[in-house]
Amino acid sequence: MKKYTIQKSPFVVPTTDGKVIEEHFGNATNGNSQISIAHMIAPSGWSEPFQTPAFEEYTYIIKGKKQFIIDGETIVLSAGESIKIEKNTRVQYSNPFTESCEYMAICMPAFSIDLVNREDE
C-alpha cells in the first residue's frame, strides 16, 4: 500500500462568478471531511456574501491581493502573506483590486456548503 497520494486531477468546483476553485483534497475530491486544500483564483471585482463558517480557514496569497472583512475589521493581504481565521467567525472575502488574486485555502474540517453558513445577499 502506498503511503502517499499525488493529486494531478483536482476537482474543479463549478462557479458562476468567474472564480476558479480547484480542490486538491477534501470532500468533493476524495471524500476527506477532515481537511480541504484548494487552489483558487479570484478575478478582479469578485466578492462573496458574509459567512460564519464552522471550520478554521487558512489562506496563503500567491499572487495579487485579497480583502477580508473580519468582525467589521478590513484586512488586506498581499502575495507571500497568510492568515488563519478561527471557526465561527463572521467574514467576507473579496477582491476589489484591479488584478486577480491567486491563493491557497486550507479548511479544517473540510469545506462543505453545509458548514459555510453564508448570509443571504
C-alpha positions as CSV (number, residue, x, y, z in Angstrom):
1,M,0.0,0.0,0.0
2,K,1.3,3.4,-1.0
3,K,1.9,5.9,1.9
4,Y,1.3,8.9,-0.3
5,T,-1.2,10.3,-2.8
6,I,-0.3,12.6,-5.6
7,Q,-3.1,14.8,-6.9
8,K,-2.9,15.5,-10.6
9,S,-6.6,16.0,-11.3
10,P,-8.2,18.2,-8.6
11,F,-11.9,18.6,-8.6
12,V,-12.9,21.9,-10.4
13,V,-15.8,23.4,-8.5
14,P,-18.4,24.9,-10.9
15,T,-18.9,28.6,-10.2
16,T,-20.9,31.4,-11.7
17,D,-18.8,34.4,-10.5
18,G,-15.6,33.8,-12.5
19,K,-13.7,32.4,-9.6
20,V,-11.5,29.3,-10.2
21,I,-11.6,26.7,-7.5
22,E,-9.5,23.5,-7.8
23,E,-9.9,21.3,-4.7
24,H,-6.9,19.1,-4.4
25,F,-8.0,17.2,-1.3
26,G,-11.3,17.4,0.5
27,N,-15.0,16.4,0.5
28,A,-15.5,16.9,-3.3
29,T,-12.2,15.3,-4.4
30,N,-11.6,12.3,-2.2
31,G,-14.4,12.4,0.5
32,N,-12.0,13.7,3.2
33,S,-14.1,15.6,5.7
34,Q,-11.2,16.4,8.0
35,I,-9.3,18.9,5.7
36,S,-9.7,20.5,2.4
37,I,-6.9,22.1,0.3
38,A,-7.8,24.2,-2.7
39,H,-6.0,26.4,-5.2
40,M,-8.1,29.4,-6.2
41,I,-8.0,32.4,-8.5
42,A,-10.4,35.3,-7.6
43,P,-10.9,37.7,-10.5
44,S,-10.9,41.5,-10.1
45,G,-14.2,42.7,-8.6
46,W,-15.1,39.3,-7.1
47,S,-16.8,39.0,-3.7
48,E,-18.8,36.6,-1.6
49,P,-21.6,37.3,0.9
50,F,-20.7,37.4,4.6
51,Q,-20.4,34.0,6.1
52,T,-19.7,32.4,9.5
53,P,-18.0,29.1,8.7
54,A,-18.0,26.2,11.2
55,F,-14.3,25.5,10.2
56,E,-10.9,27.1,10.6
57,E,-9.7,28.6,7.3
58,Y,-6.1,29.3,6.4
59,T,-5.3,31.4,3.4
60,Y,-1.9,31.9,1.7
61,I,-1.7,34.6,-1.0
62,I,0.4,33.5,-4.0
63,K,-0.2,36.5,-6.3
64,G,-2.2,39.7,-6.1
65,K,-4.2,40.9,-3.1
66,K,-7.3,39.7,-1.2
67,Q,-9.6,41.6,1.1
68,F,-11.1,40.2,4.3
69,I,-13.7,41.8,6.5
70,I,-13.5,40.0,9.8
71,D,-15.9,41.0,12.6
72,G,-16.1,44.5,11.0
73,E,-12.3,44.9,10.5
74,T,-11.0,45.3,7.0
75,I,-7.7,43.4,6.3
76,V,-5.8,43.3,3.0
77,L,-3.2,40.6,2.4
78,S,-0.7,40.6,-0.4
79,A,1.5,37.9,-2.1
80,G,3.6,36.0,0.5
81,E,1.2,36.7,3.4
82,S,-1.1,34.3,5.1
83,I,-3.9,34.3,7.7
84,K,-5.8,31.9,9.9
85,I,-9.4,32.7,10.7
86,E,-11.0,30.8,13.6
87,K,-14.2,28.9,13.0
88,N,-17.5,30.6,13.9
89,T,-16.0,34.0,12.9
90,R,-18.1,36.3,10.6
91,V,-16.1,37.1,7.5
92,Q,-16.5,38.4,4.0
93,Y,-13.9,37.6,1.2
94,S,-13.4,39.8,-1.8
95,N,-11.0,41.1,-4.5
96,P,-11.9,44.8,-5.1
97,F,-8.5,45.3,-6.7
98,T,-7.5,45.5,-10.4
99,E,-5.6,42.3,-10.7
100,S,-6.8,38.7,-10.0
101,C,-5.7,37.1,-6.7
102,E,-4.2,33.6,-6.7
103,Y,-4.2,31.8,-3.4
104,M,-4.4,28.5,-1.5
105,A,-7.1,27.8,1.1
106,I,-7.0,25.1,3.7
107,C,-10.1,24.4,5.8
108,M,-10.3,22.2,8.9
109,P,-12.7,20.4,9.0
110,A,-13.0,20.3,5.2
111,F,-15.0,23.0,3.3
112,S,-18.7,22.0,3.0
113,I,-21.5,24.1,1.8
114,D,-23.4,22.8,4.9
115,L,-20.7,24.3,7.2
116,V,-20.0,27.7,5.4
117,N,-23.2,29.4,6.7
118,R,-23.4,32.1,4.0
119,E,-25.7,35.0,4.6
120,D,-28.4,36.0,2.1
121,E,-27.2,38.7,-0.2
